[in-house]
Amino acid sequence: MNTEGLVEVVLPGKVEPEGLQIRHGAIPAPGPGQVVVRVEATGVSFAEQQMRRGRYYDQPPFPFVPGYDLVGTVSATGEGVAPGLSGTRVAALVKTGGWASHVIVDAADLVEVPDGVGAAEAETLVVNGITAWQMLHRTARVRPGQTILVHGANGGVGSVLVQLARAAGVKVIGTASSRHHDALRARGVVPVDYRTENVPARVREVAPDGVDAVFDHIGGASVVASWGLLAPGGTLVAYGSASTRDDEGSKQWPVLKLLGRVWLWNSLPNRRRAYFFNVWAGRALSRNRFRARLRSDLAQVFEALQRGEVVAQIAASLPLTSAAEALRLAESGTVAGKVVLTP
């Protein structure tokens, strides 16, 4: 008999990190096509930082359990699921619900984690790895010898992006505060201090003809400057609006404004392209195609990890019940990589 109980972290409303609540209950039973995953690692993404402020553009109504992704072991299977799946270590992208000891997931949404890859290591590469891989190889379609600019090159997505780009033979310019510059240089990245340097001027020194792609999670004025740095034929990939994290008012407006800009830029004859990247794009149209792409791309990221092309950057590892401290740390802007929670 299983004497374990369910532990989950609840976001009750717009609260400071200390306002998160710990809830205990019975472990749920999986329905048809579902499994229960005993979570070994989940993490703090930028999404949760927005969600606690009510700023994530399609978050569910409060209260809910946050947690964008998870890694764990299948502990129970529902009807129609191969019983052999029990005991398998898996990763899943869930958007919410990951900050728990046990999570129900559709079996079709699971991606197997290769042997020899630790749970916390794998966790740093689920949403961050899929996002980085798809933006680089599916959206911007970078090629060896090209030059790209990555904003926040020390962050969760940025740190994976620069490593995957270097592995693909791409020259990388990365913005970060000066304390991260040595680590970026060690990865073959040209660092730019966004706090003390004129970023566009510095990028033009390194790439006088412009860059082939820019990856911008900041939004606002930054995305306009990013567009101006593209070479002919270049691609801007916007994937967030971090600059509006602490704003008040509509949570949809920053994204709608960004989408409007992208549409306008793409309607002008300028030989450059802009995209707003959303990791969930295409899911509503064809869930099977979405799942196959996700599985394939995450497998590529895990292979890059096993080859040593990507190093999992665990900024800190804290117990699930210290979610408030973990969220506070992730929001401090002082860490490199991803803050991981371990139930």
C-alpha positions, -999 to 999 in steps of 0.1 A, spaced: 0 0 0 12 35 -9 15 56 23 28 87 4 6 117 2 3 145 -23 21 177 -16 16 207 -39 23 244 -40 -7 267 -46 -7 302 -60 -38 317 -43 -38 350 -60 -15 380 -67 9 375 -38 45 380 -29 65 347 -31 59 342 7 21 341 0 25 307 -18 6 279 1 15 243 7 -14 219 3 -15 182 13 -39 156 0 -44 121 -15 -25 111 -46 -49 112 -75 -57 81 -96 -50 83 -133 -79 82 -158 -79 65 -192 -48 74 -212 -32 90 -182 -3 83 -158 7 95 -124 43 109 -124 61 110 -91 80 143 -96 117 143 -90 124 178 -103 104 208 -114 116 244 -117 110 281 -117 105 296 -152 99 332 -161 62 322 -166 57 316 -128 72 350 -121 46 366 -144 18 343 -130 22 354 -94 16 390 -106 -13 379 -128 7 389 -158 10 357 -178 -12 361 -208 -32 329 -206 -28 318 -170 -58 300 -154 -79 318 -127 -65 318 -92 -60 296 -71 -39 271 -91 -7 250 -88 20 266 -110 49 247 -125 56 247 -162 75 215 -166 86 184 -147 108 153 -146 99 122 -127 91 85 -127 58 70 -138 43 55 -106 8 45 -119 -8 40 -152 -45 44 -163 -66 23 -186 -52 20 -221 -17 29 -211 11 2 -215 17 -10 -179 54 -13 -188 56 25 -187 56 22 -148 91 30 -135 102 49 -166 118 83 -160 100 109 -181 98 147 -188 66 166 -195 57 202 -205 25 210 -185 23 248 -183 7 246 -148 6 219 -121 42 209 -120 50 222 -85 37 190 -68 50 157 -56 27 138 -80 11 150 -112 -14 134 -136 -2 137 -172 -15 123 -205 7 94 -214 10 108 -250 26 140 -236 56 122 -219 91 123 -233 115 96 -220 146 108 -203 178 89 -214 196 67 -189 224 85 -171 208 119 -172 199 132 -137 164 145 -129 176 180 -120 199 181 -151 170 171 -174 146 196 -157 168 225 -167 164 215 -204 126 208 -207 109 241 -214 142 260 -218 156 234 -241 126 230 -263 122 268 -266 159 273 -274 160 244 -300 128 254 -318 136 291 -320 171 283 -333 164 255 -357 127 258 -366 121 295 -365 154 313 -373 169 282 -390 204 293 -383 233 280 -404 270 275 -396 290 307 -400 261 330 -392 261 356 -363 233 359 -338 225 382 -308 210 365 -277 196 388 -250 199 374 -215 226 350 -225 230 338 -189 193 331 -183 174 299 -184 166 299 -221 195 321 -231 222 298 -216 208 268 -235 204 288 -267 240 300 -268 254 265 -263 232 250 -290 242 278 -313 279 274 -307 275 236 -313 259 245 -347 289 266 -357 272 299 -351 290 331 -338 271 344 -307 270 379 -292 253 377 -258 240 404 -234 244 399 -197 256 418 -166 294 419 -162 295 392 -135 285 366 -162 310 377 -188 338 353 -180 315 323 -181 301 335 -215 337 340 -229 345 304 -218 316 293 -241 329 313 -270 303 341 -267 312 377 -272 296 393 -241 280 428 -240 270 445 -207 234 457 -212 238 479 -180 269 499 -189 273 495 -227 253 509 -256 241 475 -268 233 485 -305 266 503 -309 286 474 -294 268 449 -316 275 469 -347 312 470 -338 312 432 -337 288 427 -367 290 458 -389 266 444 -415 240 434 -388 233 400 -373 215 371 -389 191 366 -360 182 382 -327 165 363 -298 147 388 -276 127 380 -245 125 416 -232 99 431 -255 91 468 -254 118 492 -267 143 464 -268 125 446 -296 125 477 -318 163 481 -313 167 443 -320 148 447 -353 172 475 -363 202 453 -358 192 427 -383 212 421 -415 192 418 -448 176 384 -447 178 384 -409 152 370 -384 140 385 -352 125 360 -327 106 377 -299 96 353 -271 84 373 -242 78 407 -227 101 406 -196 103 444 -195 66 446 -186 67 420 -158 61 445 -130 36 467 -150 0 471 -140 -30 469 -163 -39 444 -191 -17 413 -192 -27 407 -229 -17 442 -240 21 438 -242 17 406 -262 -9 421 -285 14 451 -291 43 428 -299 21 407 -323 10 440 -340 46 451 -345 56 417 -359 26 418 -383 35 453 -394 72 445 -399 64 414 -419 40 434 -442 68 458 -452 92 449 -481 124 449 -460 139 414 -466 138 407 -429 113 386 -409 99 388 -373 83 361 -353 66 359 -319 76 325 -306 51 305 -285 61 270 -275 24 259 -276 18 271 -312 1 244 -333 -12 224 -303 -48 233 -309 -46 225 -346 -30 191 -344 -22 177 -310 -4 146 -324 18 167 -347 26 190 -317 35 161 -295 57 144 -322 76 177 -327 81 182 -290 93 147 -285 118 149 -314 131 183 -303 136 174 -267 153 142 -277 178 163 -297 184 185 -267 190 155 -244 214 141 -271 233 174 -271 236 171 -233 250 136 -236 275 147 -262 287 175 -239 276 203 -263 252 215 -236 259 217 -199 228 217 -177 230 249 -156 214 244 -122 214 278 -105 202 263 -72 183 232 -60 157 236 -32 130 214 -17 95 219 -31 83 233 2 108 261 -2 91 273 -34 88 308 -20 126 311 -15 132 295 -49 109 320 -67 125 349 -48 159 337 -59 149 332 -95 134 368 -96 166 383 -80 184 383 -114 216 372 -97 216 336 -108 228 318 -140 207 290 -153 175 275 -137 163 273 -101 152 237 -96 126 224 -70 129 188 -58 99 173 -40 
